[in-house]
Amino acid sequence: MVETDRKIDDSGRYKPHGMHAWNGTQQAQNATASETETTPLLSKAAAANHAGFPDYSAFFKAVEVKVKIFSKFISIILAVSWVVWYITTIISMFRRQDLTMDIAKNIILDTPNSFKLREYLVNYTSVAHVAGTESDRLQAEWTRDKLVEFGIKDVKIETYWPLLNYPKSHRVAIVSGPEHLHYEAKLREDVAPGDDTSKRQDDVPTFHGYSKGGNVTAPIIYVNYGRIEDFRLLASRGVQMNGTIALVRYGENFRGLKVTAAEQFGCVGVLIYSDPIDDGPVSKPGVENPAKPYPEGPWRARSSVQRGSVQPFSLMAGDPLTPGYAAKENVTRLAINETIGIAKIPSMPISWEDAVPLFKALIGHGRVIESWKGGLDNAMYFYGPSVAEVNLVNEIENKITPIWNVIGRIQGHEEGSKAIVLGNHRDAWVYGAIDPSSGSAIMLELARTFGILLKHGWKPRRTIIFASWDAEEYGMVGSTEWVEDHKEWLDNGAICYLNVDMAVSGPHFAATGSPSMNQLLYEITKQVPDPKTHMSIYDTWLKDSGDRVNEPFVGTLGSGSDYVAFIDHVGIASVDIRFTGEFGVYHSNYDSLYWMDHFGDPTYQYHVALTQIWGLMAFHLANDRLLKMTATPYAAFIAEQFRSLKSLSPLRDFSNLESAIRNFIDAADILDAQVLLLKNGSGNTSIGDVNSRLSFFERRFIDPEGIQGRDWFKHVIIAPGLWTGYAAQTFPAIVEAIENGNETAIMHTMNRAALHIEKAAKFVAGRRSFH
């Protein structure tokens, strides 16, 4: 604790504030004789012999009067102090009592402020802040300082040292073939009228994170979305792909898996462009904004480029050189050529403006597949290969560099070893108004809101962690390294992880997460009004989910944001929430404050709404004596996914797995019945035991063996799809074994899944003590 009213004198000694230093030697020298001499007490004999001894009775009476007055004064002071202490204590008790109920929730609903949210967003979007750069570090420090300012006193920056890459130079050009086809791609985004950020000189050149450097010249071939099935279709037609550069469009699967597939089919490079039919100015069913490019509309402009990582997200996450352990500064690392986390052939993102000349070079070569046509009016979508050759240059710098996670903690006061983790990444490919800074602004406003609760005397039952992650854009690096670093503590203490990434790009609420969190999501969204429809978020969400559902749709977690390490590597129940919309500037220079002000959330009321939802979820999970988590939705989810699994191989014997699933369903029914009894004030099961079973049963789905070929992923129920990346695959190890036709692997993976589902069933039933 710093004492601001203390000073240190020149000799290093403590000196009370406002007092002169005491120098005993000088004071003694300057004292008069009367001040320094002392008179010894007189003995009775000496007093009797002392002539003319003065009478001090009047003096003593005066002293007695003064002492009585002083005593009364002290008594009054003590009485007043006690009254003030008593009143303060009573008020504090009432405040704390109220804050455990409706007043606390009202503060969470009433505090978030649209003007403050925009103010934070202005700061986050004021500079490009790619992970590992100086601007990224400064924003980490600013975030830390704001958390402290808002009352989150325990805040620190945790530094890791992963491999990151940065662009040095690039080129895409048609360099051979007919002269009229020759073309030099500009590889730069135009200035957007009205958007001042598009004029800045600190924008980031177009490149792919974790791409391979290289200089290749080869014919091009168009392969639709670059999915594995697209490459297989061309191969089935006898199309020569070996030694070509693949031209593919964004969408349908993760960009890194497009590069991986191209490599498997012999391509020497990949160009990925954004087709207007996907996120450009082409009329689309069910959209509200006009089909106009930015800045006239929300859609991708002709020169706009989607940057992004090409790390194969379905194979690993985090630092590619330290898989499974934290990237501390001096740890042992893999060589770059040993890792599966870096592409093996060069790639480059390009705009649809720069893609058009490439399509012209393909006209008349190969055939046109109707379903592969996009939205370019002046391209015919022949797949080639071309006669003309394209030169692709991707010069990058690989470096081990520090990144900075900002971690704030509100310590729980009754179950402090249990924690709710709230996370949002801070780094961006350029300015990142939507991705991720809308979420970063919301995290700060939630921290301010919880700071107000703390000032009113609130103490959460369980610990709350605020995490501002770094280097998510490269491959969830900051969050993954932190989870790997704190794995043992998280495994024993984390109740759940609540993620917000691209928080607001429109008015439509969306959630993906562990099914055990569904009921909490439904309960919370019923309490928050939709700024546009004025219904509850829940009712609007239910309407958006379609006519044939009884509850709003909650998606399954795949990959692409910071929940991955929590759910897939450790088995911590996780949720990702956001408001979505017509977002056509993803990972471009135009993901800016101007876009948010005009198209994303002009009033910032959806930022307010997400702050309220996130805050209420965290408050209940940290404060409720009985956790609002449920097991039966997870059991229903597993049963539904098992039916889909059986349809892949209808004649196969799944009895072992089916028996385990049935046991889990029965156990989940019993546990949720016990929860209901506890809510009604009956039942003989302890709340602590029930909470443990509700919050930790997903850990039982973690198989230490992992999935064959990508063993960093250890969840037997869900994982990112091997060839989709973003989208989830259920029963991933079994599905991959079936698709590969490996009978030994099929039996092994089914037995492993059955084993861990049975473990979960026993844990849920309370037959095994854990955590």
Long-range contacts (C-beta under 8 A, 24 or more apart in sequence): 92-457, 95-456, 95-457, 96-456, 96-457, 96-458, 96-459, 99-453, 99-456, 99-457, 99-458, 100-458, 100-623, 104-453, 104-458, 104-619, 104-623, 105-527, 105-616, 105-619, 107-449, 107-452, 107-453, 107-456, 108-449, 108-453, 108-612, 108-615, 108-616, 108-619, 109-527, 109-528, 109-612, 109-616, 111-448, 111-449, 111-452, 112-445, 112-446, 112-449, 112-607, 112-608, 112-611, 112-612, 112-615, 113-445, 113-608, 114-603, 114-604, 114-605, 114-607, 114-608, 115-604, 116-445, 116-448, 117-441, 117-442, 117-445, 117-604, 117-607, 117-608, 117-611, 118-441, 118-604, 118-607, 120-146, 120-440, 120-441, 120-444, 120-445, 121-433, 121-437, 121-438, 121-440, 121-441, 121-593, 121-596, 122-593, 124-426, 124-432, 124-433, 124-437, 124-440, 124-441, 125-197, 125-431, 125-432, 125-433, 125-437, 125-592, 125-593, 127-202, 127-431, 128-200, 128-202, 128-203, 128-204, 128-428, 128-430, 128-431, 129-426, 129-427, 129-428, 129-431, 129-432, 130-166, 130-204, 130-427, 130-428, 130-429, 130-430, 130-473, 131-164, 131-403, 131-427, 131-470, 131-471, 131-472, 131-473, 131-474, 131-477, 131-478, 132-164, 132-401, 132-402, 132-403, 132-470, 132-471, 135-202, 136-403, 136-404, 136-426, 136-427, 136-470, 137-402, 137-404, 139-426, 140-404, 140-405, 140-406, 140-426, 140-468, 140-470, 143-406, 143-426, 143-440, 143-444, 143-468, 144-406, 144-408, 146-444, 146-447, 147-406, 147-408, 147-444, 147-447, 147-466, 150-444, 150-447, 150-448, 150-450, 150-451, 151-447, 151-448, 151-450, 151-451, 151-452, 151-454, 151-455, 152-408, 152-409, 152-410, 152-447, 152-450, 152-451, 152-466, 154-408, 154-409, 154-410, 154-411, 155-406, 155-407, 155-408, 155-409, 156-406, 156-407, 157-404, 157-405, 157-406, 157-407, 158-404, 158-405, 158-407, 158-482, 158-485, 159-329, 159-402, 159-403, 159-404, 159-405, 160-319, 160-326, 160-327, 160-328, 160-402, 160-403, 160-405, 160-477, 160-478, 160-481, 160-482, 160-485, 161-327, 161-328, 161-329, 161-400, 161-401, 161-402, 161-403, 162-318, 162-319, 162-320, 162-321, 162-322, 162-327, 162-400, 162-401, 162-403, 162-471, 162-474, 162-477, 162-481, 163-319, 163-320, 163-321, 163-327, 163-333, 163-336, 163-342, 163-398, 163-399, 163-400, 163-401, 164-209, 164-398, 164-399, 164-401, 164-403, 164-471, 164-474, 164-477, 165-207, 165-209, 165-210, 165-211, 165-396, 165-397, 165-398, 165-399, 166-207, 166-396, 166-397, 166-399, 167-204, 167-205, 167-206, 167-207, 167-394, 167-395, 167-396, 167-397, 168-395, 168-396, 168-397, 169-393, 169-395, 170-205, 170-206, 170-207, 170-348, 170-393, 170-394, 170-395, 171-391, 171-392, 171-393, 172-271, 172-348, 172-350, 172-354, 172-390, 172-391, 172-392, 172-393, 173-390, 173-391, 174-357, 174-358, 174-361, 174-388, 174-389, 174-390, 175-217, 175-389, 175-390, 175-391, 176-217, 176-388, 176-389, 177-361, 177-386, 177-387, 177-388, 177-389, 178-388, 181-357, 181-360, 181-361, 181-388, 183-357, 183-358, 185-350, 185-354, 185-357, 186-303, 186-353, 186-354, 187-305, 187-348, 187-350, 187-354, 188-303, 189-301, 189-303, 189-304, 189-305, 189-351, 189-588, 189-589, 189-590, 190-301, 190-302, 190-303, 192-294, 192-295, 192-301, 192-590, 192-594, 193-295, 194-295, 194-594, 195-294, 195-295, 195-590, 195-592, 195-594, 195-595, 196-594, 197-431, 197-589, 197-592, 197-593, 197-594, 198-589, 198-590, 198-592, 203-430, 203-431, 203-589, 204-307, 204-429, 204-430, 204-589, 206-305, 206-307, 206-348, 206-349, 206-350, 207-307, 207-348, 207-349, 207-394, 207-396, 208-255, 208-259, 208-272, 208-307, 208-308, 208-309, 208-310, 208-343, 208-347, 208-348, 208-349, 208-394, 209-307, 209-308, 209-309, 209-310, 209-311, 209-473, 209-474, 209-475, 210-256, 210-309, 210-310, 210-311, 210-320, 210-341, 210-342, 210-343, 210-474, 210-475, 211-259, 211-310, 211-342, 211-343, 211-346, 211-347, 211-348, 211-394, 211-396, 212-342, 212-343, 212-344, 212-345, 212-346, 212-347, 212-394, 213-346, 213-394, 213-395, 213-396, 213-398, 214-269, 214-345, 214-346, 214-392, 214-393, 214-394, 215-346, 215-391, 215-392, 215-393, 215-394, 215-395, 216-245, 216-268, 216-269, 216-345, 216-346, 216-391, 216-392, 217-389, 217-390, 217-391, 217-392, 218-243, 218-244, 218-245, 218-268, 218-269, 218-389, 218-390, 218-392, 219-243, 219-244, 219-245, 219-384, 219-385, 219-386, 219-387, 219-388, 219-389, 219-390, 220-244, 220-245, 220-246, 220-247, 220-271, 220-358, 220-361, 220-362, 220-384, 220-385, 220-386, 220-388, 220-390, 221-245, 221-246, 221-247, 221-267, 221-366, 221-383, 221-384, 221-385, 221-386, 222-246, 222-247, 222-248, 222-359, 222-362, 222-366, 222-372, 222-381, 222-382, 222-383, 222-384, 223-247, 223-248, 223-262, 223-383, 224-248, 224-249, 224-369, 224-371, 224-372, 225-249, 225-250, 225-251, 225-252, 225-253, 225-258, 226-253, 226-257, 226-258, 226-259, 226-261, 226-262, 226-270, 226-272, 227-252, 227-253, 227-257, 227-258, 227-261, 227-723, 228-257, 228-261, 228-264, 228-723, 230-261, 230-372, 231-261, 231-262, 231-264, 231-265, 233-369, 234-265, 234-383, 235-265, 239-366, 239-383, 239-385, 240-385, 241-265, 241-266, 241-267, 241-385, 242-266, 242-267, 243-267, 243-268, 244-268, 244-384, 244-385, 245-269, 245-270, 245-271, 245-390, 245-392, 246-270, 246-271, 247-271, 247-273, 247-355, 247-358, 247-359, 247-362, 248-272, 248-273, 249-273, 249-274, 249-275, 249-278, 249-374, 250-274, 250-275, 250-278, 250-279, 250-306, 251-275, 251-278, 251-279, 252-724, 253-723, 253-724, 253-725, 253-726, 253-727, 254-312, 254-313, 254-314, 254-559, 254-560, 254-720, 254-724, 254-725, 254-726, 255-306, 255-308, 255-309, 255-310, 255-349, 256-309, 256-310, 256-311, 256-312, 256-313, 256-343, 256-725, 257-312, 257-313, 257-314, 257-723, 257-724, 257-725, 258-310, 259-310, 259-312, 259-343, 259-345, 259-347, 260-312, 260-343, 261-723, 262-345, 263-343, 263-344, 263-345, 267-345, 268-345, 269-345, 269-346, 269-347, 269-348, 269-392, 270-345, 270-346, 270-347, 270-348, 271-347, 271-348, 271-349, 271-350, 271-355, 271-358, 271-390, 271-392, 272-306, 272-347, 272-348, 272-349, 272-350, 273-349, 273-350, 273-351, 273-352, 273-354, 273-355, 274-300, 274-304, 274-305, 274-306, 274-351, 274-352, 275-352, 275-355, 275-374, 275-375, 275-376, 276-300, 276-352, 276-374, 276-375, 276-376, 277-374, 277-375, 278-374, 278-375, 279-583, 279-584, 279-586, 280-352, 280-375, 280-584, 281-584, 282-375, 287-582, 288-582, 289-582, 289-599, 293-584, 294-584, 294-585, 294-590, 294-595, 295-590, 295-594, 295-595, 295-598, 297-584, 297-599, 298-581, 298-582, 298-583, 298-584, 298-585, 298-595, 298-599, 298-600, 299-582, 299-584, 300-352, 300-584, 300-585, 300-588, 301-590, 302-351, 302-352, 302-353, 303-351, 303-353, 304-351, 304-584, 304-585, 304-588, 304-589, 304-590, 305-349, 305-350, 305-351, 305-588, 305-589, 306-349, 306-586, 306-587, 306-588, 307-349, 307-429, 307-430, 307-587, 307-588, 308-349, 308-429, 308-473, 308-587, 309-473, 309-474, 309-475, 310-343, 310-347, 311-341, 311-342, 311-343, 311-474, 311-475, 312-340, 312-341, 312-343, 312-725, 313-475, 313-559, 313-560, 313-564, 313-720, 313-725, 313-726, 314-559, 314-710, 314-713, 314-719, 314-720, 314-721, 314-722, 314-723, 314-724, 314-725, 315-340, 315-341, 315-709, 315-710, 315-712, 316-340, 316-341, 316-475, 316-710, 316-712, 317-475, 317-476, 317-477, 317-480, 317-559, 317-564, 317-565, 317-568, 317-569, 317-712, 318-475, 318-476, 318-477, 318-480, 318-481, 318-484, 318-565, 319-477, 319-480, 319-481, 320-475, 321-400, 322-481, 322-484, 323-712, 324-484, 324-712, 325-484, 326-481, 326-482, 326-484, 326-485, 327-477, 327-481, 328-485, 329-402, 333-400, 336-398, 341-475, 346-392, 346-393, 346-394, 347-394, 348-392, 348-394, 352-376, 355-379, 358-386, 358-390, 361-386, 361-387, 361-388, 361-390, 362-386, 403-427, 403-470, 403-471, 403-477, 403-478, 403-481, 404-470, 404-478, 405-467, 405-468, 405-469, 405-470, 405-478, 405-479, 405-481, 405-482, 406-466, 406-467, 406-468, 407-465, 407-466, 407-467, 407-468, 407-482, 408-447, 408-465, 408-466, 408-467, 409-463, 409-464, 409-465, 409-466, 410-450, 410-454, 410-460, 410-463, 410-464, 410-466, 410-622, 411-463, 412-459, 412-460, 412-461, 412-462, 412-463, 412-464, 412-622, 413-459, 413-460, 413-461, 414-461, 414-462, 415-461, 415-462, 416-462, 416-463, 417-463, 417-492, 417-493, 418-462, 418-463, 418-493, 418-494, 418-495, 418-695, 419-462, 419-463, 419-464, 419-465, 419-493, 419-494, 419-495, 420-462, 420-463, 420-464, 420-465, 420-494, 420-495, 420-496, 420-498, 420-618, 420-621, 420-622, 421-465, 421-467, 421-490, 421-494, 421-496, 421-497, 421-498, 421-566, 421-572, 422-446, 422-464, 422-465, 422-466, 422-467, 422-497, 422-498, 422-500, 422-614, 422-618, 423-467, 423-468, 423-469, 423-479, 423-497, 423-498, 423-499, 423-500, 423-562, 423-563, 424-467, 424-468, 424-469, 424-499, 424-500, 424-501, 424-503, 424-562, 425-468, 425-469, 425-470, 425-471, 425-472, 425-473, 425-476, 425-478, 425-479, 425-501, 425-561, 425-562, 426-468, 426-469, 426-470, 427-469, 427-470, 427-471, 427-472, 427-473, 427-478, 428-473, 428-591, 429-473, 429-587, 429-591, 430-587, 430-588, 430-589, 430-591, 431-589, 431-591, 431-592, 431-593, 432-591, 433-591, 433-592, 433-593, 433-595, 433-596, 433-600, 434-502, 434-503, 434-504, 434-505, 434-583, 434-585, 434-586, 434-591, 434-595, 434-596, 434-600, 435-501, 435-502, 435-586, 435-587, 435-591, 436-472, 436-501, 436-502, 436-503, 438-502, 438-503, 438-504, 438-505, 438-596, 438-600, 438-601, 438-607, 439-500, 439-501, 439-502, 439-503, 439-578, 440-468, 441-503, 441-607, 442-500, 442-503, 442-504, 442-607, 442-610, 442-611, 442-614, 443-468, 443-500, 445-607, 445-611, 446-611, 446-614, 446-615, 446-618, 449-611, 449-615, 450-615, 450-618, 460-619, 460-622, 460-623, 461-622, 461-623, 461-624, 461-625, 462-495, 462-621, 462-622, 462-623, 463-493, 463-622, 464-618, 464-622, 469-562, 472-501, 472-561, 472-562, 476-559, 476-561, 476-562, 476-564, 476-565, 478-562, 479-562, 479-564, 479-565, 479-566, 480-564, 480-565, 480-569, 482-565, 483-565, 483-566, 483-569, 483-570, 484-565, 484-569, 487-569, 487-570, 490-566, 490-570, 490-572, 491-570, 491-699, 492-771, 494-566, 494-570, 494-572, 495-573, 495-621, 495-627, 495-695, 496-572, 496-573, 496-574, 496-575, 496-621, 496-629, 496-695, 497-563, 497-566, 497-567, 497-572, 497-573, 497-574, 497-575, 498-574, 498-575, 498-577, 498-614, 498-617, 498-618, 498-621, 499-561, 499-562, 499-563, 499-574, 499-575, 499-576, 499-577, 500-576, 500-577, 500-578, 500-610, 500-614, 501-561, 501-562, 501-576, 501-578, 502-578, 502-580, 502-583, 503-578, 503-579, 503-607, 503-610, 504-578, 504-579, 504-596, 504-600, 504-601, 504-606, 504-607, 504-610, 505-578, 505-579, 505-580, 505-581, 505-582, 505-583, 505-600, 506-579, 506-580, 506-581, 506-582, 506-583, 506-600, 506-601, 506-606, 507-531, 507-532, 507-579, 507-581, 507-601, 507-606, 508-540, 508-541, 508-544, 508-579, 508-580, 508-581, 509-537, 509-540, 509-541, 509-544, 509-552, 509-577, 509-578, 509-579, 509-580, 510-555, 510-577, 510-578, 510-579, 510-580, 511-552, 511-554, 511-555, 511-575, 511-576, 511-577, 511-578, 512-554, 512-555, 512-556, 512-557, 512-558, 512-575, 512-576, 513-554, 513-555, 513-557, 513-573, 513-574, 513-575, 513-576, 513-577, 514-557, 514-567, 514-573, 514-574, 514-575, 514-634, 514-698, 515-554, 515-633, 515-634, 515-636, 515-637, 516-573, 516-629, 516-630, 516-631, 516-633, 516-634, 516-694, 516-697, 516-698, 517-573, 517-574, 517-575, 517-629, 518-551, 518-554, 518-630, 518-633, 519-628, 519-629, 519-630, 519-633, 520-617, 520-620, 520-621, 520-628, 520-629, 521-552, 521-554, 521-575, 521-577, 521-617, 522-551, 522-552, 523-628, 524-613, 524-616, 524-617, 524-620, 525-552, 525-613, 527-616, 528-609, 528-612, 528-613, 528-616, 529-609, 530-609, 531-603, 531-605, 531-606, 531-608, 531-609, 537-609, 537-613, 555-728, 556-637, 556-718, 556-728, 556-730, 557-718, 557-728, 558-718, 558-720, 558-721, 558-724, 558-725, 558-726, 558-727, 558-728, 558-729, 559-720, 559-725, 559-726, 560-725, 560-726, 564-720, 567-698, 567-715, 567-718, 568-712, 568-713, 568-714, 568-715, 568-718, 568-719, 568-720, 569-702, 569-712, 569-713, 569-714, 570-699, 570-702, 571-698, 571-699, 571-700, 571-701, 571-702, 571-714, 571-715, 572-698, 572-699, 573-629, 573-695, 573-698, 575-617, 577-610, 577-613, 577-614, 578-610, 579-606, 579-609, 579-610, 625-687, 626-675, 626-678, 626-679, 626-687, 626-690, 626-691, 627-690, 627-691, 627-694, 627-695, 629-694, 629-695, 630-672, 630-675, 630-694, 631-667, 631-668, 631-671, 631-672, 631-693, 631-694, 631-697, 631-764, 632-668, 632-669, 632-672, 634-668, 634-697, 634-698, 635-664, 635-665, 635-668, 635-669, 636-665, 638-664, 638-665, 638-717, 638-757, 639-665, 641-717, 641-730, 641-731, 642-731, 644-730, 645-730, 645-731, 645-734, 645-735, 648-735, 648-738, 649-738, 652-746, 654-750, 656-750, 656-751, 656-754, 657-750, 657-753, 657-754, 657-757, 659-754, 660-753, 660-754, 660-755, 660-757, 660-758, 660-761, 661-757, 663-757, 663-758, 663-761, 664-757, 664-758, 664-760, 664-761, 664-764, 666-761, 666-765, 667-760, 667-761, 667-762, 667-764, 667-765, 668-764, 670-764, 670-765, 671-764, 671-765, 671-766, 685-766, 689-766, 692-770, 692-771, 693-763, 693-764, 693-766, 696-763, 696-770, 696-771, 697-760, 697-763, 697-764, 698-760, 699-770, 699-771, 700-756, 700-757, 700-759, 700-760, 700-763, 701-756, 701-757, 701-760, 702-756, 703-733, 703-752, 703-753, 703-755, 703-756, 705-752, 707-732, 707-733, 707-736, 708-733, 708-736, 708-737, 708-745, 708-749, 709-736, 716-752, 716-753, 716-756, 716-757, 717-753, 717-757
